[in-house]
Amino acid sequence: MWQQKEITLIQFPRGFHIITDEIIKQIPNINNISTGLLHIFIKHTSASLTINEDADPTVRGDFEAHLNKIIPENEPHYKHTIEGSDDMPAHLKSSILGSSLSIPISNGKLNLGTWQGIYLCEHRNHGGRRKLVLSIHGE
C-alpha cells in the first residue's frame, strides 16, 4: 500500500524546530501499518530536514550557531545574494543537511529512537510557509 500527502507547515522563524508531532498528526492512518516506511521530502532549497535530539532545546540552538559559524553570511565570494545576505548560506546549509528523511514504521508508530525528533531546519530569516510531501509505504 502506498499513500501520499502534501502538507504546508506554519511559518517558522530561522532556526531548528521539532515537527514530529505535526507529522504524526498529519498521518493518522499510520496506526494501521505494522511494517512500513515514511518518507518526508521538503519542496524548498533554503530549508532542510534532519533527525536529532528532541529533549534539550539547547541542541537546536547549538545547531544554528555552529552552522552559522561554518557557513557565514556576507562572504565576498557569494554571487547568489539577490534575496539577501542569508540567501546563499541557506542553500548551502540545505544541501549539507538534506531535503528528505526516511523513517521506519513499526506496529503503527514511527520507529524513532528515545531522544530523536524530526527537525525542520529553517535557514532563512523570512522563509515563509514550507511544503512537505509525506509518502508512506507499508502493510
N, C-alpha and C positions, 0 to 999 in steps of 0.2 A: 504494500500500500504506500502510495506517495501522497503527500499533502503539501500545499504551498500557500503562503500568505504573505502579503506585503503590509508592513505597518509603518506608521510615522510616529517617531518619538517627539516629545515636547522639546523645545529649545533648551539646551543646557549651556551654562557658561563654560568658558575654556577650562579644561582640567579633565580629570578621570572620574567617571561616575558609574556606580554599580547599577546595572539594569536587569539583574537576574529576575527579580520579582515581576517586572514588567513583561519580560519574555515569557515567563511561565503563565502569567495571566492571559497572554495572547494565544496560548496553545492549550486550552482546557482539555482537548481530546487526547493529550499525552497520557492520561490515565489509562487509556485503552491499549497502550503499546507495551508489550512485555519486553521486547528486544528491538532496538532501533537506533536511529541517529538523527540528531537535529543539526542542520547546517544553517548558520547565520551569515548573511552577506550584507555589507553596508554599501549603499549606492552613492558613495561620495569619495572624493580624492583628498580631502583635507580633515578627515576624521577616520578613526580606526577602531578595531575591536581587539580585546585581549582578555585572558583569564588570569586572575591573580587573587591575592589576599583580600578577603571581604570583611574581616572583623575589625581591623585597626585602620581608621581613616588617614593616619599619617603616611601609610604606604602610598596612597593616591597622591598626596602632596609631594612625596619624595619622587614619584614617577614624573610629575610635572616639572619639578625643579631640576632633576637630572637631565631630562630630555631638552629642557631649555638651555642647559649648560653645554651639552654636546652638539646641539643644533640651535645656535643663537639666531636672533633676528638681526636685521640691518647689516648683514655681511656684504661688503662691497662687490663680491663676485656673483651675487644673486642677480639674475636678469629678469626673472619672473616675479615682479613686485607690483604689478598694476593694481592689485586688490589690497595692497597694504604690506606693512613690514612682517606680518605673520603669514603671508601667502605662501611663499616658497618653503619656509620652515615647516608649515603644516603639511605640505605634500611630502616632504622628506620623512617626517615623523610617521605619517600614514603608511608610507611604503615600508618602513622599518618594522612597524608593529603588525600591519596586515589588514586586509579587508574582509576576512572571513574566519569563522570558527566552526569546528565540528565537535559535537558533544554527544557521548553515548547516552542512550535512553535505556534504563533497566527497570523493569517492574513498575512502569508508569511514572517514572521520575527521571529528571536529569541526573546522570551519574557523575556529579562533580565531587571533588574532594571536600573534606570537612571545612576547610577555610577558603575554598575557592568561590569566586563570584565572577560574573560576566561584566566587563567594563565597556562602556562607550568612552572612547578617548577623543575628546573634542580639542582640536588643535588650533581652532580659530577663535579670535576674540568675539566674533559675532557670526557663528557658523550657521545658525538657523536650525530649523527642524530637520532631523535626519531620518532617512528611509532605510528600513531593513527588510530583507527578504528572508523569511523563515521557511525552510524546507525540511519536512520530516519524512523519513523512510523507516518503516518498521512493521512489525506484526504483533 
